[in-house]
Amino acid sequence: MDNVTFTISRSALVRYKEAYSLIVGLFIIGWLLLRVGFRDAYRQWSDSLDYRMDRDAIYISGCIRLWGIVLYRYEKRIPLAKVTDVKLVQGPVLSYMNLWTLHVQTAGTGYGWPEGVMHALEKPHEARDQIMHAIAARREENAQAWPFLLGGGSSLSAANKPPLQLRFPHGACMMVIKLLRKGCSMALHRVPRTVFCIVSMVLLLAVALGCELMPGYEGDLYANPIEAAHNAKAYRAHQALRATFSVDFGGERMVEGVMTFDTPLGLARIETTDGQVYVFDGTTAWVSPAEADVPMARFHVLTWPYFVALPFKLRDEGTMLAALGDLRMDGQLYAGGRLTFEEGVGDTPDDWYIIYRDLENNHLHAVAYIVTFGKSTAEANKEPHAAVYESYTRVDGVMLPTKLVFYDWNRATGITGDPLGEFVISDYAFVSLDPMQFVKPADAREAPLPE
């Protein structure tokens, strides 16, 4: 047999060895840094952490030092009046160690970025509940000072307590380091060295930089039970929803017909029983025929689909949802939430909604609200109303309302007086989205916002 010379990919071999050396080198450097400086840095950082709360604000402070040099010192004061959400977050490492990180969100921070972070609280769920109750108490004080904001008093009361100190177990970070050290000797005997180096480097960098391996955003703590009870996942799997409906107020029928809207509620269409058509194409509302005298056409085509889809709209982009604690209506307690909107969201961003969640089945029981469509916010705040979701039906696994009854409302007692009107929905059907249904109809004119 003739001699055979095997070809060597020499340049690729050099690149491989360079990469291998880099990975091993980074791992060694990271391990040395951890041994030399980071362990003491973590201990000093955890010892410096201080989390407190009084009746007005949450206080977060800490200091990061490395080899005796102050790299970063921070002291934050987060007013309770600005807090919109309090979340407990847990990634893979935190889950393994049964630790939680508490995120304090305000309206001024970007989506997903907390205003303040509290690490490894010893009683995280108790701390979250204490913060939520303090927020509710603070809002109650504001409501009593400015009744038009929420319609009066509440069953909640503010307690004058000494500042709350949230304790931080400084051994938590040390436990992470010990686990990594223990894993080193075991892993070298069970996995290829290159794989071990890569994984170890990622973990070391995550610990060194204080990163959290977080899962995706899981939703607002208040909205999740409502979405689960109404099966939001199944609702969002469909393209559009159609239903027959009627609305009566003050003994007169305001509108009736068939409404169709896409499930994200960016498009809507109403065909009335007297032959009129209202369409919202995502930007502009239209009414047909053009000579139809319907001042509230834009209101109708946007409002009634929204009441139907409200259980699935609590966490839309541009919304701000905060828990209010227990609220009373008709002698019963419900889990309360407040839904507001960022500036420029929708036609009426100054509207607000007070949500009543049933404590037994987590259904949306009622919603109090104001209507700023065609009126000033001050005028709207003088006339808050409530819609009670009296009955539901299940359609393809999704819980949808069949009757809403409207009342006057105030914060102290909930609904007051006799019913003002009702919104009845029937003949639900999930349908495929037909884009041509949501374009400007023939012989149509624009239905503008009131001036």
C-alpha positions, 0 to 999 in steps of 0.5 A: 500500500502506498504511503498516505499523508493525512492532511491537518487543518493547522489553522483550525487547530491553532484557533481551537487551542487558542480558544481552549487556552482562553477558556481555561485561562478565564476560568483560572483567573475567575477562580483566583479572583474569587479566592483573593477578593470576591469572597470578602467583597460579597461578605462586605456587600451583604453586611452593608445591605439595609432594607427598611420601610416606614409609612411613606417610603421604602429605603434601600441601601448598600455598598460594593467594595473590592479590596477595600476600595468603594466601587459603588454606594447606593441609597434609595428612597422609593415613595409608596405612592409611586409603587405600582407593583411588588414582585417576587422573582426566582431563577434557577440558582435562587430556586435551588437555594430556596431564596427569592428576590423582591422587585419594587416597580414604579411607573417611572421605570421601564418595562421589566426594570425595577426601581428597587431590588431586595435580595434574599429576604428571610421572609419574602412573602411576608415582606411583600404582603407588608409592603402591599398593605402599606401601599394600600394604607397610603393610598387610603390616606390619599383617597381621604385627602382627595376623595375624587380620586377614589370616591371616598373612604375604605375598609382599609386603615393605616397603622402607625407602626415603627419602620419595618426592617427587612432582614438579609441573611448574609450567608446566602452569597457564601452558600453559592460560593461553597456550592460552586467549590464543592461542585468543582471537585465532583464535576472534573471527574464526570464531564469533559474538561472543556464543558466543565470550564465553559459552564463554570465560567458562566456561573462564576461570571454570573455570581461575580457580576451579581447577575440573576438568571431570571425566567421570563416575566410571569405577570403581575401578582394580582392579574395572574389569578384572574387570567388563570380563572378566565383561561387567558391562554386559551383566549389569546390562542384565538384570533377574534371573537363575535357576540350578540349584545344589547346595552340599556341605560336609564330605561332606554336602549343605547345600542344593540347588534353584533360586535366582532373584535380581534382578541388583542382588541386592536380592531373592533366592529359593531353592526347594529340591528337598525343597519348602522356599522361602527368600525375601529381600524386600529387608528380611526373610528368610522360610522356608516352610513355617513349621515347617521347621527351617532355621537357615541359611535366611537365610544360604543365600538371601543367600550363594550368589547373592552368590558368583555375582554377586560380580564385579559387586558390587565397587563397590556403595554401602557397599563399600570396595575397595583393591588389595593388589598381587600375591598368591600362590596355588598357586604362581601370582601374582594381582592382589590386592584387599581388599573391606570394608564400611561400618558397617551395610551388610548383615547382616555388615558385619565380613566381609572378602574378599580378591580374586584376579584372574587376571593373564592374563584378568582373571577372578575366580580366587578369593576368601578371606573370613570368615563372621561370620554367627552368630559374633563377628568374632574367632572368624571371623578364626580360620577364614578360607576361600577359594572358588576359581572353577574353571570358568565359562560364558558366558550371553548374553555374561556370564561366570558361574561353574559351580563353586566349590571351598572350602578353608582359607586363609592369607595366606602361601600362599593355599589350604591342605589338601584341598577342604572343599566345592563349590558347583556351578551350572548351567542359567543363564537371565536372566529377567524380574523377577517381584516376586511371587516375592520376597514372603512365601510362604504359610505362612512364618515369618521367618528372623532373624539369629542372636543 
